[in-house]
Amino acid sequence: MNRRAFVTGLGALLAAPLAAGAEQAGNVWRIGYLRFGLKPADRSSLASDPLLQGLRDLGYVEGRNLIFEIRYAEGRTDRFSGLAAELVVKSHEISRT
């Protein structure tokens, strides 16, 4: 699977539940976000990220009704499966609380 197909599929996967729940007040959505690049020194550098900007345009605000669990592959596609598994484990831990 090429990177573009993966990112497009991931975006579609994330967008569907968000669109369905956008009208519900009080929900805090937690999104696992896998990024190909390096972890930035400052999280504010993500301000121009198209996914985050699109979510802001829809009224989502990180820390208020949206929480991102971001993992960075550091340019290595072989890390995606392990990082995805880490996010799944995290989501199970959260759902038990």
N, CA, C and O atoms as a Tinker XYZ file with bonds, in Angstrom:
   388  protein
     1  N      0.867000   -1.175000    0.000000    73     2
     2  CA     0.000000    0.000000    0.000000    64     1     3
     3  C      0.907000    1.230000    0.000000    63     2     4     5
     4  O      1.846000    1.326000    0.791000    81     3
     5  N      0.615000    2.155000   -0.887000    73     3     6
     6  CA     1.450000    3.351000   -0.906000    64     5     7
     7  C      0.994000    4.343000    0.165000    63     6     8     9
     8  O     -0.100000    4.235000    0.718000    81     7
     9  N      1.853000    5.295000    0.432000    73     7    10
    10  CA     1.604000    6.253000    1.520000    64     9    11
    11  C      0.347000    7.071000    1.281000    63    10    12    13
    12  O     -0.424000    7.303000    2.212000    81    11
    13  N      0.129000    7.514000    0.046000    73    11    14
    14  CA    -1.042000    8.339000   -0.260000    64    13    15
    15  C     -2.340000    7.573000    0.002000    63    14    16    17
    16  O     -3.284000    8.124000    0.568000    81    15
    17  N     -2.387000    6.312000   -0.406000    73    15    18
    18  CA    -3.587000    5.501000   -0.171000    64    17    19
    19  C     -3.806000    5.299000    1.326000    63    18    20    21
    20  O     -4.939000    5.336000    1.805000    81    19
    21  N     -2.711000    5.085000    2.061000    73    19    22
    22  CA    -2.820000    4.894000    3.503000    64    21    23
    23  C     -3.374000    6.144000    4.184000    63    22    24    25
    24  O     -4.296000    6.066000    4.996000    81    23
    25  N     -2.799000    7.295000    3.843000    73    23    26
    26  CA    -3.223000    8.549000    4.466000    64    25    27
    27  C     -4.667000    8.874000    4.097000    63    26    28    29
    28  O     -5.437000    9.322000    4.946000    81    27
    29  N     -5.041000    8.649000    2.832000    73    27    30
    30  CA    -6.422000    8.903000    2.405000    64    29    31
    31  C     -7.387000    7.999000    3.153000    63    30    32    33
    32  O     -8.433000    8.451000    3.620000    81    31
    33  N     -7.044000    6.735000    3.265000    73    31    34
    34  CA    -7.900000    5.799000    3.988000    64    33    35
    35  C     -8.006000    6.143000    5.455000    63    34    36    37
    36  O     -9.082000    6.046000    6.045000    81    35
    37  N     -6.893000    6.545000    6.049000    73    35    38
    38  CA    -6.896000    6.933000    7.461000    64    37    39
    39  C     -7.770000    8.162000    7.671000    63    38    40    41
    40  O     -8.540000    8.227000    8.630000    81    39
    41  N     -7.650000    9.143000    6.766000    73    39    42
    42  CA    -8.477000   10.346000    6.873000    64    41    43
    43  C     -9.950000   10.032000    6.785000    63    42    44    45
    44  O    -10.751000   10.580000    7.542000    81    43
    45  N    -10.322000    9.146000    5.858000    73    43    46
    46  CA   -11.727000    8.766000    5.712000    64    45    47
    47  C    -12.219000    8.034000    6.956000    63    46    48    49
    48  O    -13.345000    8.244000    7.405000    81    47
    49  N    -11.373000    7.184000    7.502000    73    47    50
    50  CA   -11.725000    6.443000    8.707000    64    49    51
    51  C    -11.989000    7.374000    9.876000    63    50    52    53
    52  O    -12.925000    7.166000   10.649000    81    51
    53  N    -11.166000    8.394000   10.001000    73    51    54
    54  CA   -11.312000    9.332000   11.113000    64    53    55
    55  C    -12.470000   10.295000   10.903000    63    54    56    57
    56  O    -13.122000   10.695000   11.868000    81    55
    57  N    -12.734000   10.670000    9.669000    73    55    58
    58  CA   -13.743000   11.691000    9.391000    64    57    59
    59  C    -15.165000   11.183000    9.621000    63    58    60    61
    60  O    -16.014000   11.950000   10.073000    81    59
    61  N    -15.443000    9.939000    9.330000    73    59    62
    62  CA   -16.810000    9.427000    9.431000    64    61    63
    63  C    -17.388000    9.553000   10.837000    63    62    64    65
    64  O    -18.478000   10.106000   10.986000    81    63
    65  N    -16.708000    9.064000   11.878000    73    63    66
    66  CA   -17.289000    9.214000   13.220000    64    65    67
    67  C    -17.354000   10.662000   13.672000    63    66    68    69
    68  O    -18.258000   11.036000   14.418000    81    67
    69  N    -16.414000   11.476000   13.235000    73    67    70
    70  CA   -16.442000   12.877000   13.629000    64    69    71
    71  C    -17.642000   13.590000   13.045000    63    70    72    73
    72  O    -18.310000   14.354000   13.741000    81    71
    73  N    -17.921000   13.349000   11.781000    73    71    74
    74  CA   -19.056000   13.997000   11.146000    64    73    75
    75  C    -20.359000   13.550000   11.797000    63    74    76    77
    76  O    -21.279000   14.350000   11.965000    81    75
    77  N    -20.438000   12.282000   12.161000    73    75    78
    78  CA   -21.655000   11.761000   12.773000    64    77    79
    79  C    -21.893000   12.346000   14.160000    63    78    80    81
    80  O    -23.039000   12.525000   14.571000    81    79
    81  N    -20.816000   12.643000   14.881000    73    79    82
    82  CA   -20.986000   13.098000   16.252000    64    81    83
    83  C    -20.775000   14.579000   16.454000    63    82    84    85
    84  O    -20.767000   15.052000   17.591000    81    83
    85  N    -20.606000   15.312000   15.389000    73    83    86
    86  CA   -20.258000   16.721000   15.521000    64    85    87
    87  C    -21.322000   17.538000   16.240000    63    86    88    89
    88  O    -21.001000   18.544000   16.873000    81    87
    89  N    -22.561000   17.132000   16.156000    73    87    90
    90  CA   -23.645000   17.904000   16.759000    64    89    91
    91  C    -23.868000   17.594000   18.236000    63    90    92    93
    92  O    -24.582000   18.325000   18.922000    81    91
    93  N    -23.262000   16.517000   18.728000    73    91    94
    94  CA   -23.505000   16.119000   20.110000    64    93    95
    95  C    -22.645000   16.951000   21.051000    63    94    96    97
    96  O    -21.418000   16.949000   20.954000    81    95
    97  N    -23.297000   17.655000   21.956000    73    95    98
    98  CA   -22.580000   18.498000   22.915000    64    97    99
    99  C    -21.962000   17.631000   24.002000    63    98   100   101
   100  O    -22.527000   16.605000   24.382000    81    99
   101  N    -20.827000   18.035000   24.489000    73    99   102
   102  CA   -20.210000   17.353000   25.612000    64   101   103
   103  C    -19.315000   16.189000   25.245000    63   102   104   105
   104  O    -18.602000   15.686000   26.114000    81   103
   105  N    -19.314000   15.738000   24.009000    73   103   106
   106  CA   -18.449000   14.632000   23.618000    64   105   107
   107  C    -17.017000   15.111000   23.471000    63   106   108   109
   108  O    -16.765000   16.188000   22.931000    81   107
   109  N    -16.089000   14.314000   23.949000    73   107   110
   110  CA   -14.675000   14.556000   23.717000    64   109   111
   111  C    -14.182000   13.397000   22.870000    63   110   112   113
   112  O    -14.197000   12.244000   23.301000    81   111
   113  N    -13.751000   13.714000   21.674000    73   111   114
   114  CA   -13.284000   12.704000   20.733000    64   113   115
   115  C    -11.793000   12.523000   20.888000    63   114   116   117
   116  O    -11.046000   13.496000   20.991000    81   115
   117  N    -11.361000   11.274000   20.904000    73   115   118
   118  CA    -9.938000   10.943000   20.995000    64   117   119
   119  C     -9.549000   10.319000   19.660000    63   118   120   121
   120  O    -10.146000    9.340000   19.213000    81   119
   121  N     -8.531000   10.911000   19.035000    73   119   122
   122  CA    -8.109000   10.461000   17.710000    64   121   123
   123  C     -6.657000   10.018000   17.771000    63   122   124   125
   124  O     -5.785000   10.755000   18.229000    81   123
   125  N     -6.414000    8.801000   17.301000    73   123   126
   126  CA    -5.062000    8.317000   17.122000    64   125   127
   127  C     -4.571000    8.783000   15.766000    63   126   128   129
   128  O     -5.233000    8.548000   14.755000    81   127
   129  N     -3.432000    9.434000   15.729000    73   127   130
   130  CA    -2.923000   10.049000   14.509000    64   129   131
   131  C     -1.495000    9.574000   14.282000    63   130   132   133
   132  O     -0.597000    9.874000   15.069000    81   131
   133  N     -1.293000    8.827000   13.196000    73   131   134
   134  CA     0.030000    8.343000   12.846000    64   133   135
   135  C      0.639000    9.293000   11.824000    63   134   136   137
   136  O      0.028000    9.581000   10.795000    81   135
   137  N      1.832000    9.774000   12.107000    73   135   138
   138  CA     2.519000   10.688000   11.195000    64   137   139
   139  C      3.827000   10.055000   10.730000    63   138   140   141
   140  O      4.519000    9.385000   11.497000    81   139
   141  N      4.143000   10.277000    9.484000    73   139   142
   142  CA     5.327000    9.698000    8.869000    64   141   143
   143  C      6.610000   10.351000    9.364000    63   142   144   145
   144  O      7.621000    9.668000    9.524000    81   143
   145  N      6.591000   11.633000    9.605000    73   143   146
   146  CA     7.803000   12.398000    9.884000    64   145   147
   147  C      8.295000   12.310000   11.312000    63   146   148   149
   148  O      7.859000   11.478000   12.108000    81   147
   149  N      9.222000   13.205000   11.601000    73   147   150
   150  CA     9.822000   13.292000   12.925000    64   149   151
   151  C      8.923000   14.068000   13.878000    63   150   152   153
   152  O      8.135000   14.913000   13.453000    81   151
   153  N      9.047000   13.777000   15.155000    73   151   154
   154  CA     8.306000   14.520000   16.162000    64   153   155
   155  C      8.885000   15.936000   16.245000    63   154   156   157
   156  O     10.092000   16.109000   16.413000    81   155
   157  N      8.020000   16.942000   16.125000    73   155   158
   158  CA     8.536000   18.314000   16.193000    64   157   159
   159  C      8.964000   18.671000   17.615000    63   158   160   161
   160  O      8.454000   18.118000   18.589000    81   159
   161  N      9.900000   19.596000   17.711000    73   159   162
   162  CA    10.370000   20.045000   19.022000    64   161   163
   163  C      9.256000   20.760000   19.778000    63   162   164   165
   164  O      9.195000   20.712000   21.006000    81   163
   165  N      8.383000   21.418000   19.037000    73   163   166
   166  CA     7.301000   22.205000   19.626000    64   165   167
   167  C      5.983000   21.795000   18.979000    63   166   168   169
   168  O      5.850000   21.835000   17.756000    81   167
   169  N      5.021000   21.407000   19.786000    73   167   170
   170  CA     3.735000   20.942000   19.261000    64   169   171
   171  C      2.991000   22.030000   18.473000    63   170   172   173
   172  O      2.128000   21.713000   17.655000    81   171
   173  N      3.310000   23.284000   18.708000    73   171   174
   174  CA     2.642000   24.368000   17.982000    64   173   175
   175  C      2.981000   24.340000   16.503000    63   174   176   177
   176  O      2.294000   24.971000   15.699000    81   175
   177  N      4.037000   23.614000   16.128000    73   175   178
   178  CA     4.373000   23.501000   14.707000    64   177   179
   179  C      3.327000   22.710000   13.939000    63   178   180   181
   180  O      3.334000   22.717000   12.708000    81   179
   181  N      2.425000   22.028000   14.641000    73   179   182
   182  CA     1.345000   21.285000   13.986000    64   181   183
   183  C      0.184000   22.186000   13.574000    63   182   184   185
   184  O     -0.775000   21.715000   12.962000    81   183
   185  N      0.259000   23.455000   13.896000    73   183   186
   186  CA    -0.844000   24.377000   13.624000    64   185   187
   187  C     -1.231000   24.416000   12.152000    63   186   188   189
   188  O     -2.395000   24.655000   11.829000    81   187
   189  N     -0.282000   24.189000   11.262000    73   187   190
   190  CA    -0.586000   24.252000    9.835000    64   189   191
   191  C     -0.955000   22.893000    9.241000    63   190   192   193
   192  O     -1.163000   22.794000    8.032000    81   191
   193  N     -1.038000   21.858000   10.053000    73   191   194
   194  CA    -1.383000   20.527000    9.560000    64   193   195
   195  C     -2.788000   20.549000    8.958000    63   194   196   197
   196  O     -3.724000   21.006000    9.613000    81   195
   197  N     -2.955000   20.064000    7.722000    73   195   198
   198  CA    -4.275000   20.123000    7.059000    64   197   199
   199  C     -5.385000   19.384000    7.813000    63   198   200   201
   200  O     -6.518000   19.864000    7.858000    81   199
   201  N     -5.080000   18.225000    8.406000    73   199   202
   202  CA    -6.106000   17.495000    9.153000    64   201   203
   203  C     -6.564000   18.306000   10.357000    63   202   204   205
   204  O     -7.762000   18.449000   10.600000    81   203
   205  N     -5.608000   18.833000   11.103000    73   203   206
   206  CA    -5.960000   19.618000   12.288000    64   205   207
   207  C     -6.717000   20.882000   11.904000    63   206   208   209
   208  O     -7.670000   21.269000   12.580000    81   207
   209  N     -6.293000   21.524000   10.820000    73   207   210
   210  CA    -6.978000   22.730000   10.368000    64   209   211
   211  C     -8.413000   22.410000    9.957000    63   210   212   213
   212  O     -9.336000   23.157000   10.283000    81   211
   213  N     -8.600000   21.314000    9.249000    73   211   214
   214  CA    -9.946000   20.905000    8.847000    64   213   215
   215  C    -10.847000   20.642000   10.040000    63   214   216   217
   216  O    -12.021000   21.011000   10.029000    81   215
   217  N    -10.305000   20.010000   11.062000    73   215   218
   218  CA   -11.087000   19.756000   12.275000    64   217   219
   219  C    -11.425000   21.059000   12.996000    63   218   220   221
   220  O    -12.530000   21.221000   13.514000    81   219
   221  N    -10.477000   21.977000   13.026000    73   219   222
   222  CA   -10.761000   23.301000   13.626000    64   221   223
   223  C    -11.868000   24.008000   12.857000    63   222   224   225
   224  O    -12.740000   24.641000   13.453000    81   223
   225  N    -11.832000   23.900000   11.540000    73   223   226
   226  CA   -12.874000   24.518000   10.708000    64   225   227
   227  C    -14.257000   23.933000   11.009000    63   226   228   229
   228  O    -15.272000   24.604000   10.821000    81   227
   229  N    -14.293000   22.693000   11.473000    73   227   230
   230  CA   -15.555000   22.039000   11.826000    64   229   231
   231  C    -15.968000   22.305000   13.279000    63   230   232   233
   232  O    -17.007000   21.823000   13.730000    81   231
   233  N    -15.159000   23.066000   14.002000    73   231   234
   234  CA   -15.508000   23.436000   15.368000    64   233   235
   235  C    -14.855000   22.603000   16.449000    63   234   236   237
   236  O    -15.208000   22.731000   17.622000    81   235
   237  N    -13.908000   21.750000   16.082000    73   235   238
   238  CA   -13.222000   20.934000   17.082000    64   237   239
   239  C    -12.010000   21.694000   17.607000    63   238   240   241
   240  O    -11.268000   22.311000   16.842000    81   239
   241  N    -11.822000   21.640000   18.923000    73   239   242
   242  CA   -10.701000   22.344000   19.561000    64   241   243
   243  C     -9.971000   21.337000   20.431000    63   242   244   245
   244  O    -10.555000   20.729000   21.329000    81   243
   245  N     -8.681000   21.170000   20.149000    73   243   246
   246  CA    -7.893000   20.223000   20.933000    64   245   247
   247  C     -7.858000   20.663000   22.391000    63   246   248   249
   248  O     -7.584000   21.823000   22.699000    81   247
   249  N     -8.138000   19.723000   23.276000    73   247   250
   250  CA    -8.170000   20.010000   24.702000    64   249   251
   251  C     -9.566000   20.321000   25.201000    63   250   252   253
   252  O     -9.819000   20.232000   26.402000    81   251
   253  N    -10.482000   20.684000   24.310000    73   251   254
   254  CA   -11.849000   20.977000   24.726000    64   253   255
   255  C    -12.796000   19.855000   24.296000    63   254   256   257
   256  O    -13.476000   19.272000   25.141000    81   255
   257  N    -12.852000   19.545000   23.014000    73   255   258
   258  CA   -13.724000   18.477000   22.542000    64   257   259
   259  C    -12.969000   17.490000   21.652000    63   258   260   261
   260  O    -13.576000   16.692000   20.937000    81   259
   261  N    -11.642000   17.555000   21.707000    73   259   262
   262  CA   -10.812000   16.716000   20.854000    64   261   263
   263  C     -9.467000   16.480000   21.535000    63   262   264   265
   264  O     -8.835000   17.417000   22.025000    81   263
   265  N     -9.036000   15.221000   21.560000    73   263   266
   266  CA    -7.735000   14.867000   22.100000    64   265   267
   267  C     -7.009000   14.050000   21.038000    63   266   268   269
   268  O     -7.547000   13.071000   20.520000    81   267
   269  N     -5.796000   14.455000   20.721000    73   267   270
   270  CA    -4.980000   13.719000   19.760000    64   269   271
   271  C     -3.944000   12.885000   20.479000    63   270   272   273
   272  O     -3.240000   13.367000   21.366000    81   271
   273  N     -3.861000   11.632000   20.085000    73   271   274
   274  CA    -2.778000   10.740000   20.483000    64   273   275
   275  C     -1.931000   10.606000   19.224000    63   274   276   277
   276  O     -2.261000    9.821000   18.335000    81   275
   277  N     -0.849000   11.361000   19.143000    73   275   278
   278  CA    -0.031000   11.396000   17.935000    64   277   279
   279  C      1.208000   10.531000   18.129000    63   278   280   281
   280  O      1.890000   10.608000   19.150000    81   279
   281  N      1.478000    9.708000   17.124000    73   279   282
   282  CA     2.685000    8.883000   17.107000    64   281   283
   283  C      3.439000    9.191000   15.821000    63   282   284   285
   284  O      2.828000    9.402000   14.773000    81   283
   285  N      4.753000    9.218000   15.900000    73   283   286
   286  CA     5.612000    9.602000   14.777000    64   285   287
   287  C      6.457000    8.408000   14.333000    63   286   288   289
   288  O      7.134000    7.780000   15.148000    81   287
   289  N      6.413000    8.101000   13.042000    73   287   290
   290  CA     7.171000    6.982000   12.480000    64   289   291
   291  C      8.624000    7.363000   12.190000    63   290   292   293
   292  O      9.438000    6.495000   11.876000    81   291
   293  N      8.949000    8.628000   12.290000    73   291   294
   294  CA    10.309000    9.121000   12.080000    64   293   295
   295  C     10.866000    8.705000   10.724000    63   294   296   297
   296  O     12.038000    8.350000   10.596000    81   295
   297  N      9.990000    8.757000    9.706000    73   295   298
   298  CA    10.404000    8.454000    8.344000    64   297   299
   299  C     10.535000    6.977000    8.020000    63   298   300   301
   300  O     11.038000    6.617000    6.955000    81   299
   301  N     10.089000    6.121000    8.923000    73   299   302
   302  CA    10.232000    4.669000    8.727000    64   301   303
   303  C      8.855000    4.015000    8.653000    63   302   304   305
   304  O      8.164000    3.893000    9.665000    81   303
   305  N      8.466000    3.601000    7.464000    73   303   306
   306  CA     7.150000    2.983000    7.285000    64   305   307
   307  C      7.012000    1.682000    8.062000    63   306   308   309
   308  O      5.896000    1.287000    8.398000    81   307
   309  N      8.118000    1.010000    8.354000    73   307   310
   310  CA     8.054000   -0.236000    9.105000    64   309   311
   311  C      7.583000   -0.025000   10.546000    63   310   312   313
   312  O      7.245000   -0.992000   11.229000    81   311
   313  N      7.557000    1.208000   11.009000    73   311   314
   314  CA     7.119000    1.506000   12.378000    64   313   315
   315  C      5.600000    1.665000   12.493000    63   314   316   317
   316  O      5.070000    1.632000   13.604000    81   315
   317  N      4.885000    1.837000   11.370000    73   315   318
   318  CA     3.454000    2.108000   11.434000    64   317   319
   319  C      2.659000    1.031000   12.167000    63   318   320   321
   320  O      1.796000    1.357000   12.982000    81   319
   321  N      2.930000   -0.234000   11.898000    73   319   322
   322  CA     2.127000   -1.286000   12.538000    64   321   323
   323  C      2.315000   -1.298000   14.053000    63   322   324   325
   324  O      1.348000   -1.475000   14.794000    81   323
   325  N      3.539000   -1.112000   14.515000    73   323   326
   326  CA     3.784000   -1.071000   15.963000    64   325   327
   327  C      3.141000    0.132000   16.623000    63   326   328   329
   328  O      2.586000    0.029000   17.717000    81   327
   329  N      3.218000    1.284000   15.949000    73   327   330
   330  CA     2.601000    2.495000   16.492000    64   329   331
   331  C      1.081000    2.373000   16.515000    63   330   332   333
   332  O      0.434000    2.819000   17.462000    81   331
   333  N      0.511000    1.770000   15.474000    73   331   334
   334  CA    -0.940000    1.561000   15.446000    64   333   335
   335  C     -1.361000    0.626000   16.581000    63   334   336   337
   336  O     -2.376000    0.863000   17.236000    81   335
   337  N     -0.595000   -0.421000   16.811000    73   335   338
   338  CA    -0.898000   -1.347000   17.905000    64   337   339
   339  C     -0.830000   -0.628000   19.255000    63   338   340   341
   340  O     -1.641000   -0.885000   20.145000    81   339
   341  N      0.134000    0.262000   19.396000    73   339   342
   342  CA     0.260000    1.049000   20.631000    64   341   343
   343  C     -0.991000    1.903000   20.862000    63   342   344   345
   344  O     -1.478000    2.014000   21.987000    81   343
   345  N     -1.499000    2.498000   19.796000    73   343   346
   346  CA    -2.716000    3.313000   19.924000    64   345   347
   347  C     -3.932000    2.466000   20.285000    63   346   348   349
   348  O     -4.794000    2.901000   21.049000    81   347
   349  N     -3.998000    1.265000   19.739000    73   347   350
   350  CA    -5.122000    0.370000   20.056000    64   349   351
   351  C     -5.081000   -0.008000   21.531000    63   350   352   353
   352  O     -6.109000    0.014000   22.208000    81   351
   353  N     -3.910000   -0.353000   22.028000    73   351   354
   354  CA    -3.769000   -0.700000   23.448000    64   353   355
   355  C     -4.182000    0.491000   24.306000    63   354   356   357
   356  O     -4.908000    0.325000   25.286000    81   355
   357  N     -3.727000    1.687000   23.947000    73   355   358
   358  CA    -4.083000    2.907000   24.689000    64   357   359
   359  C     -5.596000    3.098000   24.708000    63   358   360   361
   360  O     -6.166000    3.432000   25.746000    81   359
   361  N     -6.256000    2.886000   23.553000    73   359   362
   362  CA    -7.695000    3.080000   23.498000    64   361   363
   363  C     -8.445000    2.085000   24.380000    63   362   364   365
   364  O     -9.470000    2.424000   24.971000    81   363
   365  N     -7.932000    0.852000   24.469000    73   363   366
   366  CA    -8.555000   -0.143000   25.346000    64   365   367
   367  C     -8.372000    0.243000   26.813000    63   366   368   369
   368  O     -9.279000    0.058000   27.624000    81   367
   369  N     -7.206000    0.775000   27.150000    73   367   370
   370  CA    -6.961000    1.207000   28.527000    64   369   371
   371  C     -7.911000    2.332000   28.909000    63   370   372   373
   372  O     -8.442000    2.349000   30.019000    81   371
   373  N     -8.125000    3.262000   28.004000    73   371   374
   374  CA    -8.997000    4.396000   28.261000    64   373   375
   375  C    -10.448000    3.965000   28.369000    63   374   376   377
   376  O    -11.186000    4.468000   29.216000    81   375
   377  N    -10.861000    3.037000   27.516000    73   375   378
   378  CA   -12.268000    2.613000   27.527000    64   377   379
   379  C    -12.622000    1.848000   28.801000    63   378   380   381
   380  O    -13.798000    1.754000   29.152000    81   379
   381  N    -11.639000    1.310000   29.488000    73   379   382
   382  CA   -11.893000    0.581000   30.743000    64   381   383
   383  C    -12.048000    1.520000   31.936000    63   382   384   385
   384  O    -12.522000    1.107000   32.995000    81   383
   385  N    -11.655000    2.768000   31.769000    73   383   386
   386  CA   -11.723000    3.693000   32.902000    64   385   387
   387  C    -13.050000    4.399000   32.952000    63   386   388
   388  O    -13.282000    5.216000   33.843000    81   387
